[in-house]
Amino acid sequence: MKRLILAAALIGAVGLAWFAWGWYGSANVEKETAFTVPDGATLTSVARELEDKGLIASADSFLLRAKILGSGDPVQRGEFALPQGASPATILDTLQHGQVIRRFVTVPEGLPSIMVHERLMAEPLLTGPIPVPAEGSVLPDTYDFERGETRAKVLARMQAAMTAYLAEAWAKRKPGIAVSNPRDAVILASIVEKETGVARERRMVAGLYSNRVKQGMPLQADPTIIYPITKGKPLGRRIRQSEIAAVNGYNTYTMRGLPDGPITNPGRESIAAVLDPAKTDAVFMVADGTGGHVFANTLAEHNANVSKWFAIRRARGELD
């Protein structure tokens, strides 16, 4: 009798060990593998998918062991990274409590909306169409997204970020600035964004254009000539005289005041610069040959600076 009891106990212990090994020890995940749990998925449907993909040996065994040994928490929706050598226990815990894989798309400062549209449409892990967003409605930043998320949802987050930041920045604006509403702030900031890529210059450039707005001078910003032609994409050549003389709602050489709308999506720093511009009397600027600009208060000073710039360009072989 004792031998029978011991044999039964041994068989039971072996069975329990086998049952536990099938949950905590066995592993079919040969390398780190991305696995997606769709909306509305149940543990049963997930187990069938895991079996179909060869990540577990048996959906039925997985479900039985999960019921006895696993957590009762629901599986999460999203894409998860199952680590190499993951046991069924690890797989379930990852799908119940792990971090969803986040992927990223970046909108650099000064990226026009037509190129934001192209960037989102080119992302193969997003779904669904979107229109070209309104210029100036997207806040440049890096945004995360999940595999299979709609482009419309990602774009909505980008636009909500701009709305939130602009409201925050507008509330902190300095008195006496050149713009009277947030939209005009974005328009002027878009010009600042396109006119300089040097961070330290932004407030100075904003101060210069603010002076021109207040004095009723044409802004004479080259990027506003280009925008109606390319919608903000690089022109790829010199601006023609006919384009400088063109009359439209954007060409600030042939109009006074701000253009009809933004010419790109300005970043936080350019918006902040417009809302707190440098105190300056400068109304002219020209490139200085190092990537930045030299500023002038008078036309005579400006003409001298232009002559220096032409000399630099001739030395570089850029002019005949």
Phi and psi in degrees as GROMACS dihedral restraints (atoms count N, CA, C in turn):
[ dihedral_restraints ]
;  ai    aj    ak    al  type     phi  dphi    fc
    3     4     5     6     1   -60.1    20    10
    4     5     6     7     1   -38.0    20    10
    6     7     8     9     1   -65.1    20    10
    7     8     9    10     1   -37.4    20    10
    9    10    11    12     1   -65.1    20    10
   10    11    12    13     1   -40.6    20    10
   12    13    14    15     1   -64.6    20    10
   13    14    15    16     1   -44.3    20    10
   15    16    17    18     1   -64.6    20    10
   16    17    18    19     1   -39.2    20    10
   18    19    20    21     1   -64.6    20    10
   19    20    21    22     1   -42.0    20    10
   21    22    23    24     1   -63.8    20    10
   22    23    24    25     1   -41.0    20    10
   24    25    26    27     1   -64.2    20    10
   25    26    27    28     1   -40.9    20    10
   27    28    29    30     1   -64.5    20    10
   28    29    30    31     1   -43.7    20    10
   30    31    32    33     1   -61.4    20    10
   31    32    33    34     1   -41.8    20    10
   33    34    35    36     1   -62.8    20    10
   34    35    36    37     1   -41.6    20    10
   36    37    38    39     1   -65.3    20    10
   37    38    39    40     1   -41.5    20    10
   39    40    41    42     1   -63.6    20    10
   40    41    42    43     1   -40.6    20    10
   42    43    44    45     1   -63.8    20    10
   43    44    45    46     1   -42.4    20    10
   45    46    47    48     1   -64.4    20    10
   46    47    48    49     1   -40.3    20    10
   48    49    50    51     1   -63.1    20    10
   49    50    51    52     1   -42.7    20    10
   51    52    53    54     1   -63.0    20    10
   52    53    54    55     1   -41.6    20    10
   54    55    56    57     1   -64.0    20    10
   55    56    57    58     1   -43.2    20    10
   57    58    59    60     1   -68.7    20    10
   58    59    60    61     1   -39.4    20    10
   60    61    62    63     1   -62.0    20    10
   61    62    63    64     1   -38.4    20    10
   63    64    65    66     1   -64.4    20    10
   64    65    66    67     1   -14.3    20    10
   66    67    68    69     1  -106.1    20    10
   67    68    69    70     1   -46.9    20    10
   69    70    71    72     1   -97.7    20    10
   70    71    72    73     1   -22.0    20    10
   72    73    74    75     1  -110.9    20    10
   73    74    75    76     1   -36.9    20    10
   75    76    77    78     1   -70.4    20    10
   76    77    78    79     1   153.4    20    10
   78    79    80    81     1  -152.0    20    10
   79    80    81    82     1   128.1    20    10
   81    82    83    84     1  -109.4    20    10
   82    83    84    85     1    -6.0    20    10
   84    85    86    87     1   -82.2    20    10
   85    86    87    88     1   101.4    20    10
   87    88    89    90     1   -77.7    20    10
   88    89    90    91     1   -25.2    20    10
   90    91    92    93     1  -150.6    20    10
   91    92    93    94     1   162.3    20    10
   93    94    95    96     1   -54.5    20    10
   94    95    96    97     1   129.7    20    10
   96    97    98    99     1  -133.1    20    10
   97    98    99   100     1   133.5    20    10
   99   100   101   102     1   -81.7    20    10
  100   101   102   103     1   134.1    20    10
  102   103   104   105     1  -134.6    20    10
  103   104   105   106     1   131.0    20    10
  105   106   107   108     1  -108.2    20    10
  106   107   108   109     1   129.9    20    10
  108   109   110   111     1  -102.5    20    10
  109   110   111   112     1   113.0    20    10
  111   112   113   114     1   -76.9    20    10
  112   113   114   115     1   167.9    20    10
  114   115   116   117     1   -56.3    20    10
  115   116   117   118     1   138.2    20    10
  117   118   119   120     1    79.0    20    10
  118   119   120   121     1     3.8    20    10
  120   121   122   123     1   -69.9    20    10
  121   122   123   124     1   146.5    20    10
  123   124   125   126     1  -109.4    20    10
  124   125   126   127     1   167.9    20    10
  126   127   128   129     1   -61.4    20    10
  127   128   129   130     1   -35.6    20    10
  129   130   131   132     1   -64.5    20    10
  130   131   132   133     1   -47.3    20    10
  132   133   134   135     1   -65.9    20    10
  133   134   135   136     1   -35.2    20    10
  135   136   137   138     1   -65.7    20    10
  136   137   138   139     1   -42.8    20    10
  138   139   140   141     1   -61.1    20    10
  139   140   141   142     1   -42.0    20    10
  141   142   143   144     1   -61.6    20    10
  142   143   144   145     1   -40.6    20    10
  144   145   146   147     1   -67.5    20    10
  145   146   147   148     1   -39.5    20    10
  147   148   149   150     1   -62.3    20    10
  148   149   150   151     1   -40.3    20    10
  150   151   152   153     1   -66.3    20    10
  151   152   153   154     1   -44.4    20    10
  153   154   155   156     1   -59.2    20    10
  154   155   156   157     1   -33.9    20    10
  156   157   158   159     1   -87.3    20    10
  157   158   159   160     1    -0.3    20    10
  159   160   161   162     1    75.7    20    10
  160   161   162   163     1    19.5    20    10
  162   163   164   165     1   -89.0    20    10
  163   164   165   166     1   -18.0    20    10
  165   166   167   168     1  -135.4    20    10
  166   167   168   169     1   157.8    20    10
  168   169   170   171     1   -75.1    20    10
  169   170   171   172     1   -38.3    20    10
  171   172   173   174     1  -150.8    20    10
  172   173   174   175     1   127.9    20    10
  174   175   176   177     1   -64.4    20    10
  175   176   177   178     1   -40.6    20    10
  177   178   179   180     1   -63.8    20    10
  178   179   180   181     1   -45.5    20    10
  180   181   182   183     1   -63.3    20    10
  181   182   183   184     1   -40.2    20    10
  183   184   185   186     1   -60.1    20    10
  184   185   186   187     1   -46.6    20    10
  186   187   188   189     1   -65.7    20    10
  187   188   189   190     1   -40.1    20    10
  189   190   191   192     1   -63.8    20    10
  190   191   192   193     1   -48.8    20    10
  192   193   194   195     1   -66.1    20    10
  193   194   195   196     1   -37.8    20    10
  195   196   197   198     1   -61.5    20    10
  196   197   198   199     1   -38.4    20    10
  198   199   200   201     1   -66.1    20    10
  199   200   201   202     1   -37.4    20    10
  201   202   203   204     1   -89.8    20    10
  202   203   204   205     1   -43.0    20    10
  204   205   206   207     1  -106.6    20    10
  205   206   207   208     1   -16.5    20    10
  207   208   209   210     1   -95.2    20    10
  208   209   210   211     1   178.7    20    10
  210   211   212   213     1   -80.7    20    10
  211   212   213   214     1   151.3    20    10
  213   214   215   216     1   -87.3    20    10
  214   215   216   217     1     4.7    20    10
  216   217   218   219     1   -67.1    20    10
  217   218   219   220     1   149.4    20    10
  219   220   221   222     1   -72.7    20    10
  220   221   222   223     1   156.8    20    10
  222   223   224   225     1   -74.3    20    10
  223   224   225   226     1   148.7    20    10
  225   226   227   228     1   -89.2    20    10
  226   227   228   229     1   155.1    20    10
  228   229   230   231     1   -81.8    20    10
  229   230   231   232     1   142.3    20    10
  231   232   233   234     1   136.0    20    10
  232   233   234   235     1  -175.1    20    10
  234   235   236   237     1  -105.2    20    10
  235   236   237   238     1   132.3    20    10
  237   238   239   240     1  -127.3    20    10
  238   239   240   241     1   151.4    20    10
  240   241   242   243     1   -98.3    20    10
  241   242   243   244     1   113.0    20    10
  243   244   245   246     1   -87.2    20    10
  244   245   246   247     1   119.9    20    10
  246   247   248   249     1   -70.1    20    10
  247   248   249   250     1   155.3    20    10
  249   250   251   252     1   -56.5    20    10
  250   251   252   253     1   135.0    20    10
  252   253   254   255     1    76.7    20    10
  253   254   255   256     1    13.9    20    10
  255   256   257   258     1   -64.5    20    10
  256   257   258   259     1   131.4    20    10
  258   259   260   261     1   -79.4    20    10
  259   260   261   262     1   166.1    20    10
  261   262   263   264     1   -55.0    20    10
  262   263   264   265     1   -37.4    20    10
  264   265   266   267     1   -62.6    20    10
  265   266   267   268     1   -42.6    20    10
  267   268   269   270     1   -66.7    20    10
  268   269   270   271     1   -39.6    20    10
  270   271   272   273     1   -60.1    20    10
  271   272   273   274     1   -48.6    20    10
  273   274   275   276     1   -62.8    20    10
  274   275   276   277     1   -44.7    20    10
  276   277   278   279     1   -61.9    20    10
  277   278   279   280     1   -38.8    20    10
  279   280   281   282     1   -63.1    20    10
  280   281   282   283     1   -43.3    20    10
  282   283   284   285     1   -74.2    20    10
  283   284   285   286     1   -23.0    20    10
  285   286   287   288     1   -90.0    20    10
  286   287   288   289     1   -38.6    20    10
  288   289   290   291     1  -129.2    20    10
  289   290   291   292     1    -2.7    20    10
  291   292   293   294     1   -77.0    20    10
  292   293   294   295     1   170.9    20    10
  294   295   296   297     1   -84.4    20    10
  295   296   297   298     1   131.1    20    10
  297   298   299   300     1   -66.1    20    10
  298   299   300   301     1   140.1    20    10
  300   301   302   303     1   -65.2    20    10
  301   302   303   304     1   125.4    20    10
  303   304   305   306     1  -106.5    20    10
  304   305   306   307     1   134.7    20    10
  306   307   308   309     1  -113.0    20    10
  307   308   309   310     1   163.0    20    10
  309   310   311   312     1  -132.4    20    10
  310   311   312   313     1   145.6    20    10
  312   313   314   315     1  -132.8    20    10
  313   314   315   316     1   135.1    20    10
  315   316   317   318     1  -112.0    20    10
  316   317   318   319     1   134.0    20    10
  318   319   320   321     1  -110.2    20    10
  319   320   321   322     1   105.6    20    10
  321   322   323   324     1   -69.0    20    10
  322   323   324   325     1   157.0    20    10
  324   325   326   327     1   -57.3    20    10
  325   326   327   328     1   134.8    20    10
  327   328   329   330     1    82.8    20    10
  328   329   330   331     1    11.4    20    10
  330   331   332   333     1   -81.8    20    10
  331   332   333   334     1   119.8    20    10
  333   334   335   336     1   -68.8    20    10
  334   335   336   337     1   160.0    20    10
  336   337   338   339     1   -62.8    20    10
  337   338   339   340     1   -32.9    20    10
  339   340   341   342     1   -63.1    20    10
  340   341   342   343     1   -30.8    20    10
  342   343   344   345     1   -85.6    20    10
  343   344   345   346     1   -27.1    20    10
  345   346   347   348     1   -61.4    20    10
  346   347   348   349     1   -44.6    20    10
  348   349   350   351     1   -59.6    20    10
  349   350   351   352     1   -46.5    20    10
  351   352   353   354     1   -62.3    20    10
  352   353   354   355     1   -39.6    20    10
  354   355   356   357     1   -65.6    20    10
  355   356   357   358     1   -43.3    20    10
  357   358   359   360     1   -69.7    20    10
  358   359   360   361     1   -40.2    20    10
  360   361   362   363     1   -67.6    20    10
  361   362   363   364     1   -25.9    20    10
  363   364   365   366     1   -83.1    20    10
  364   365   366   367     1   -10.2    20    10
  366   367   368   369     1   -79.2    20    10
  367   368   369   370     1   109.6    20    10
  369   370   371   372     1   -70.8    20    10
  370   371   372   373     1   -17.5    20    10
  372   373   374   375     1   -88.4    20    10
  373   374   375   376     1    -4.2    20    10
  375   376   377   378     1   -95.8    20    10
  376   377   378   379     1   161.9    20    10
  378   379   380   381     1  -128.8    20    10
  379   380   381   382     1   155.8    20    10
  381   382   383   384     1    82.4    20    10
  382   383   384   385     1   155.2    20    10
  384   385   386   387     1   -85.6    20    10
  385   386   387   388     1   161.9    20    10
  387   388   389   390     1  -141.6    20    10
  388   389   390   391     1   153.3    20    10
  390   391   392   393     1   -79.9    20    10
  391   392   393   394     1   166.9    20    10
  393   394   395   396     1   -65.6    20    10
  394   395   396   397     1   123.0    20    10
  396   397   398   399     1   -68.4    20    10
  397   398   399   400     1   158.2    20    10
  399   400   401   402     1   -58.6    20    10
  400   401   402   403     1   137.3    20    10
  402   403   404   405     1   -60.6    20    10
  403   404   405   406     1   135.3    20    10
  405   406   407   408     1    83.0    20    10
  406   407   408   409     1     3.6    20    10
  408   409   410   411     1   -93.2    20    10
  409   410   411   412     1    -9.0    20    10
  411   412   413   414     1  -107.3    20    10
  412   413   414   415     1   132.2    20    10
  414   415   416   417     1   -88.6    20    10
  415   416   417   418     1   118.5    20    10
  417   418   419   420     1   -59.4    20    10
  418   419   420   421     1   129.0    20    10
  420   421   422   423     1  -178.2    20    10
  421   422   423   424     1   179.6    20    10
  423   424   425   426     1  -103.4    20    10
  424   425   426   427     1   127.8    20    10
  426   427   428   429     1  -119.0    20    10
  427   428   429   430     1   139.2    20    10
  429   430   431   432     1   -95.3    20    10
  430   431   432   433     1   156.3    20    10
  432   433   434   435     1  -153.0    20    10
  433   434   435   436     1   164.3    20    10
  435   436   437   438     1  -104.4    20    10
  436   437   438   439     1   152.0    20    10
  438   439   440   441     1   -55.0    20    10
  439   440   441   442     1   132.1    20    10
  441   442   443   444     1    86.0    20    10
  442   443   444   445     1    -5.2    20    10
  444   445   446   447     1   -67.8    20    10
  445   446   447   448     1   151.0    20    10
  447   448   449   450     1   -78.1    20    10
  448   449   450   451     1   147.0    20    10
  450   451   452   453     1   -62.1    20    10
  451   452   453   454     1   -33.4    20    10
  453   454   455   456     1   -61.2    20    10
  454   455   456   457     1   -39.4    20    10
  456   457   458   459     1   -68.1    20    10
  457   458   459   460     1   -40.8    20    10
  459   460   461   462     1   -65.8    20    10
  460   461   462   463     1   -44.6    20    10
  462   463   464   465     1   -62.5    20    10
  463   464   465   466     1   -38.7    20    10
  465   466   467   468     1   -61.4    20    10
  466   467   468   469     1   -37.5    20    10
  468   469   470   471     1   -66.8    20    10
  469   470   471   472     1   -39.7    20    10
  471   472   473   474     1   -62.6    20    10
  472   473   474   475     1   -40.9    20    10
  474   475   476   477     1   -75.2    20    10
  475   476   477   478     1   -36.0    20    10
  477   478   479   480     1   -64.7    20    10
  478   479   480   481     1   -35.4    20    10
  480   481   482   483     1   -64.4    20    10
  481   482   483   484     1   -40.1    20    10
  483   484   485   486     1   -64.8    20    10
  484   485   486   487     1   -45.1    20    10
  486   487   488   489     1   -58.8    20    10
  487   488   489   490     1   -44.9    20    10
  489   490   491   492     1   -67.8    20    10
  490   491   492   493     1   -45.0    20    10
  492   493   494   495     1   -65.6    20    10
  493   494   495   496     1   -41.6    20    10
  495   496   497   498     1   -63.8    20    10
  496   497   498   499     1   -39.8    20    10
  498   499   500   501     1   -62.9    20    10
  499   500   501   502     1   -42.7    20    10
  501   502   503   504     1   -64.6    20    10
  502   503   504   505     1   -46.4    20    10
  504   505   506   507     1   -68.2    20    10
  505   506   507   508     1   -40.0    20    10
  507   508   509   510     1   -62.1    20    10
  508   509   510   511     1   -36.9    20    10
  510   511   512   513     1   -64.4    20    10
  511   512   513   514     1   -21.9    20    10
  513   514   515   516     1  -103.9    20    10
  514   515   516   517     1    11.1    20    10
  516   517   518   519     1   -62.1    20    10
  517   518   519   520     1   151.1    20    10
  519   520   521   522     1   -80.9    20    10
  520   521   522   523     1   151.3    20    10
  522   523   524   525     1   -69.6    20    10
  523   524   525   526     1   151.6    20    10
  525   526   527   528     1    78.6    20    10
  526   527   528   529     1    15.4    20    10
  528   529   530   531     1   -72.3    20    10
  529   530   531   532     1   169.7    20    10
  531   532   533   534     1   -83.5    20    10
  532   533   534   535     1   -10.1    20    10
  534   535   536   537     1  -113.8    20    10
  535   536   537   538     1   149.1    20    10
  537   538   539   540     1  -110.1    20    10
  538   539   540   541     1    -1.1    20    10
  540   541   542   543     1  -156.1    20    10
  541   542   543   544     1   161.8    20    10
  543   544   545   546     1   -60.0    20    10
  544   545   546   547     1   -37.6    20    10
  546   547   548   549     1   -61.4    20    10
  547   548   549   550     1   -45.4    20    10
  549   550   551   552     1   -63.7    20    10
  550   551   552   553     1   -31.6    20    10
  552   553   554   555     1   -62.9    20    10
  553   554   555   556     1   -41.2    20    10
  555   556   557   558     1   -66.8    20    10
  556   557   558   559     1   -40.4    20    10
  558   559   560   561     1   -60.4    20    10
  559   560   561   562     1   -50.3    20    10
  561   562   563   564     1   -66.9    20    10
  562   563   564   565     1   -37.6    20    10
  564   565   566   567     1   -64.2    20    10
  565   566   567   568     1   -33.3    20    10
  567   568   569   570     1   -66.1    20    10
  568   569   570   571     1   -33.2    20    10
  570   571   572   573     1   -70.6    20    10
  571   572   573   574     1   -44.1    20    10
  573   574   575   576     1   -57.9    20    10
  574   575   576   577     1   -43.1    20    10
  576   577   578   579     1   -59.1    20    10
  577   578   579   580     1   -43.3    20    10
  579   580   581   582     1   -79.4    20    10
  580   581   582   583     1   -22.5    20    10
  582   583   584   585     1   -83.9    20    10
  583   584   585   586     1   -23.4    20    10
  585   586   587   588     1  -146.2    20    10
  586   587   588   589     1   137.4    20    10
  588   589   590   591     1  -104.9    20    10
  589   590   591   592     1     8.3    20    10
  591   592   593   594     1   -96.6    20    10
  592   593   594   595     1   114.8    20    10
  594   595   596   597     1   -57.1    20    10
  595   596   597   598     1   -42.0    20    10
  597   598   599   600     1   -67.6    20    10
  598   599   600   601     1   -16.2    20    10
  600   601   602   603     1   -90.3    20    10
  601   602   603   604     1   -13.0    20    10
  603   604   605   606     1   -57.3    20    10
  604   605   606   607     1   -46.7    20    10
  606   607   608   609     1   -67.5    20    10
  607   608   609   610     1   -33.1    20    10
  609   610   611   612     1   -68.7    20    10
  610   611   612   613     1   -45.0    20    10
  612   613   614   615     1   -62.7    20    10
  613   614   615   616     1   -40.3    20    10
  615   616   617   618     1   -63.5    20    10
  616   617   618   619     1   -38.1    20    10
  618   619   620   621     1   -65.4    20    10
  619   620   621   622     1   -41.3    20    10
  621   622   623   624     1   -61.9    20    10
  622   623   624   625     1   -50.0    20    10
  624   625   626   627     1   -69.5    20    10
  625   626   627   628     1   -30.5    20    10
  627   628   629   630     1   -62.8    20    10
  628   629   630   631     1   -41.0    20    10
  630   631   632   633     1   -61.2    20    10
  631   632   633   634     1   -43.0    20    10
  633   634   635   636     1   -64.7    20    10
  634   635   636   637     1   -40.9    20    10
  636   637   638   639     1   -61.5    20    10
  637   638   639   640     1   -47.7    20    10
  639   640   641   642     1   -64.6    20    10
  640   641   642   643     1   -34.3    20    10
  642   643   644   645     1   -88.1    20    10
  643   644   645   646     1    -1.0    20    10
  645   646   647   648     1    72.9    20    10
  646   647   648   649     1    22.8    20    10
  648   649   650   651     1   -86.7    20    10
  649   650   651   652     1   148.0    20    10
  651   652   653   654     1   -59.5    20    10
  652   653   654   655     1   139.1    20    10
  654   655   656   657     1   -69.6    20    10
  655   656   657   658     1   -32.1    20    10
  657   658   659   660     1    51.1    20    10
  658   659   660   661     1    51.8    20    10
  660   661   662   663     1   -99.9    20    10
  661   662   663   664     1   116.3    20    10
  663   664   665   666     1   -54.4    20    10
  664   665   666   667     1   -39.8    20    10
  666   667   668   669     1   -60.1    20    10
  667   668   669   670     1   -23.6    20    10
  669   670   671   672     1   -74.2    20    10
  670   671   672   673     1   -21.6    20    10
  672   673   674   675     1   -72.0    20    10
  673   674   675   676     1   -40.4    20    10
  675   676   677   678     1   -72.9    20    10
  676   677   678   679     1   -34.0    20    10
  678   679   680   681     1   -55.4    20    10
  679   680   681   682     1   -47.8    20    10
  681   682   683   684     1   -64.0    20    10
  682   683   684   685     1   -20.6    20    10
  684   685   686   687     1   -83.0    20    10
  685   686   687   688     1   -43.1    20    10
  687   688   689   690     1  -119.9    20    10
  688   689   690   691     1    -2.5    20    10
  690   691   692   693     1    59.4    20    10
  691   692   693   694     1    30.9    20    10
  693   694   695   696     1   101.5    20    10
  694   695   696   697     1   -11.0    20    10
  696   697   698   699     1   -71.4    20    10
  697   698   699   700     1   158.6    20    10
  699   700   701   702     1   -57.6    20    10
  700   701   702   703     1   140.9    20    10
  702   703   704   705     1   -74.4    20    10
  703   704   705   706     1   -36.4    20    10
  705   706   707   708     1    80.4    20    10
  706   707   708   709     1     8.9    20    10
  708   709   710   711     1  -162.5    20    10
  709   710   711   712     1   176.2    20    10
  711   712   713   714     1   -73.2    20    10
  712   713   714   715     1   151.9    20    10
  714   715   716   717     1   -71.4    20    10
  715   716   717   718     1   135.5    20    10
  717   718   719   720     1   -84.7    20    10
  718   719   720   721     1   155.5    20    10
  720   721   722   723     1   -60.5    20    10
  721   722   723   724     1   -36.5    20    10
  723   724   725   726     1   -64.3    20    10
  724   725   726   727     1   -31.3    20    10
  726   727   728   729     1   -76.3    20    10
  727   728   729   730     1   -34.0    20    10
  729   730   731   732     1   -64.9    20    10
  730   731   732   733     1   -34.9    20    10
  732   733   734   735     1   -87.4    20    10
  733   734   735   736     1    -3.7    20    10
  735   736   737   738     1   -64.6    20    10
  736   737   738   739     1   141.7    20    10
  738   739   740   741     1  -106.3    20    10
  739   740   741   742     1   116.7    20    10
  741   742   743   744     1  -157.5    20    10
  742   743   744   745     1  -174.8    20    10
  744   745   746   747     1   -79.7    20    10
  745   746   747   748     1     2.2    20    10
  747   748   749   750     1  -122.2    20    10
  748   749   750   751     1   -26.1    20    10
  750   751   752   753     1   -71.4    20    10
  751   752   753   754     1   104.1    20    10
  753   754   755   756     1   -82.2    20    10
  754   755   756   757     1     7.5    20    10
  756   757   758   759     1   -86.6    20    10
  757   758   759   760     1   -26.7    20    10
  759   760   761   762     1  -112.4    20    10
  760   761   762   763     1    12.8    20    10
  762   763   764   765     1  -144.4    20    10
  763   764   765   766     1   160.6    20    10
  765   766   767   768     1  -106.5    20    10
  766   767   768   769     1   155.4    20    10
  768   769   770   771     1    82.2    20    10
  769   770   771   772     1  -168.7    20    10
  771   772   773   774     1   -79.2    20    10
  772   773   774   775     1   151.8    20    10
  774   775   776   777     1   -67.1    20    10
  775   776   777   778     1   174.8    20    10
  777   778   779   780     1   -64.5    20    10
  778   779   780   781     1   -25.2    20    10
  780   781   782   783     1  -163.0    20    10
  781   782   783   784     1   177.2    20    10
  783   784   785   786     1   -62.7    20    10
  784   785   786   787     1   156.6    20    10
  786   787   788   789     1  -110.5    20    10
  787   788   789   790     1     2.5    20    10
  789   790   791   792     1  -170.8    20    10
  790   791   792   793     1  -176.0    20    10
  792   793   794   795     1   -99.7    20    10
  793   794   795   796     1   102.5    20    10
  795   796   797   798     1   -75.3    20    10
  796   797   798   799     1   150.7    20    10
  798   799   800   801     1   -84.8    20    10
  799   800   801   802     1   176.6    20    10
  801   802   803   804     1   -56.7    20    10
  802   803   804   805     1   -43.4    20    10
  804   805   806   807     1   -66.2    20    10
  805   806   807   808     1   -37.4    20    10
  807   808   809   810     1   -70.2    20    10
  808   809   810   811     1   -38.0    20    10
  810   811   812   813     1   -64.5    20    10
  811   812   813   814     1   -45.4    20    10
  813   814   815   816     1   -61.2    20    10
  814   815   816   817     1   -36.0    20    10
  816   817   818   819     1   -64.5    20    10
  817   818   819   820     1   -40.3    20    10
  819   820   821   822     1   -67.2    20    10
  820   821   822   823     1   -33.2    20    10
  822   823   824   825     1   -86.0    20    10
  823   824   825   826     1    -8.6    20    10
  825   826   827   828     1  -149.1    20    10
  826   827   828   829     1    67.7    20    10
  828   829   830   831     1   -73.3    20    10
  829   830   831   832     1   160.1    20    10
  831   832   833   834     1   -65.3    20    10
  832   833   834   835     1   145.2    20    10
  834   835   836   837     1   -82.4    20    10
  835   836   837   838     1   110.5    20    10
  837   838   839   840     1  -151.4    20    10
  838   839   840   841     1   156.9    20    10
  840   841   842   843     1   -98.8    20    10
  841   842   843   844     1     0.6    20    10
  843   844   845   846     1   -64.7    20    10
  844   845   846   847     1   138.2    20    10
  846   847   848   849     1  -131.8    20    10
  847   848   849   850     1     3.5    20    10
  849   850   851   852     1  -133.5    20    10
  850   851   852   853     1   150.2    20    10
  852   853   854   855     1  -154.5    20    10
  853   854   855   856     1   154.7    20    10
  855   856   857   858     1  -149.1    20    10
  856   857   858   859     1   155.3    20    10
  858   859   860   861     1   -59.5    20    10
  859   860   861   862     1   147.3    20    10
  861   862   863   864     1  -106.4    20    10
  862   863   864   865     1     2.8    20    10
  864   865   866   867     1    89.9    20    10
  865   866   867   868     1    -5.2    20    10
  867   868   869   870     1  -116.5    20    10
  868   869   870   871     1     8.6    20    10
  870   871   872   873     1   102.9    20    10
  871   872   873   874     1   -12.7    20    10
  873   874   875   876     1  -109.0    20    10
  874   875   876   877     1  -158.8    20    10
  876   877   878   879     1  -134.9    20    10
  877   878   879   880     1   157.9    20    10
  879   880   881   882     1  -113.8    20    10
  880   881   882   883     1   138.3    20    10
  882   883   884   885     1  -110.5    20    10
  883   884   885   886     1   153.6    20    10
  885   886   887   888     1  -143.7    20    10
  886   887   888   889     1   148.7    20    10
  888   889   890   891     1   -92.0    20    10
  889   890   891   892     1   -25.2    20    10
  891   892   893   894     1  -124.5    20    10
  892   893   894   895     1   160.8    20    10
  894   895   896   897     1   -65.3    20    10
  895   896   897   898     1   -36.6    20    10
  897   898   899   900     1   -62.3    20    10
  898   899   900   901     1   -44.4    20    10
  900   901   902   903     1   -62.6    20    10
  901   902   903   904     1   -41.6    20    10
  903   904   905   906     1   -63.9    20    10
  904   905   906   907     1   -43.9    20    10
  906   907   908   909     1   -61.0    20    10
  907   908   909   910     1   -37.2    20    10
  909   910   911   912     1   -65.4    20    10
  910   911   912   913     1   -40.5    20    10
  912   913   914   915     1   -66.8    20    10
  913   914   915   916     1   -37.0    20    10
  915   916   917   918     1   -64.4    20    10
  916   917   918   919     1   -41.7    20    10
  918   919   920   921     1   -59.6    20    10
  919   920   921   922     1   -40.7    20    10
  921   922   923   924     1   -64.0    20    10
  922   923   924   925     1   -39.6    20    10
  924   925   926   927     1   -66.8    20    10
  925   926   927   928     1   -40.5    20    10
  927   928   929   930     1   -64.4    20    10
  928   929   930   931     1   -36.5    20    10
  930   931   932   933     1   -65.1    20    10
  931   932   933   934     1   -40.0    20    10
  933   934   935   936     1   -62.6    20    10
  934   935   936   937     1   -43.2    20    10
  936   937   938   939     1   -67.9    20    10
  937   938   939   940     1   -37.3    20    10
  939   940   941   942     1   -64.9    20    10
  940   941   942   943     1   -39.5    20    10
  942   943   944   945     1   -64.2    20    10
  943   944   945   946     1   -29.4    20    10
  945   946   947   948     1   -84.1    20    10
  946   947   948   949     1    -6.2    20    10
  948   949   950   951     1    78.7    20    10
  949   950   951   952     1    20.3    20    10
  951   952   953   954     1   -87.3    20    10
  952   953   954   955     1   -16.4    20    10
  954   955   956   957     1  -125.9    20    10
  955   956   957   958     1   151.7    20    10
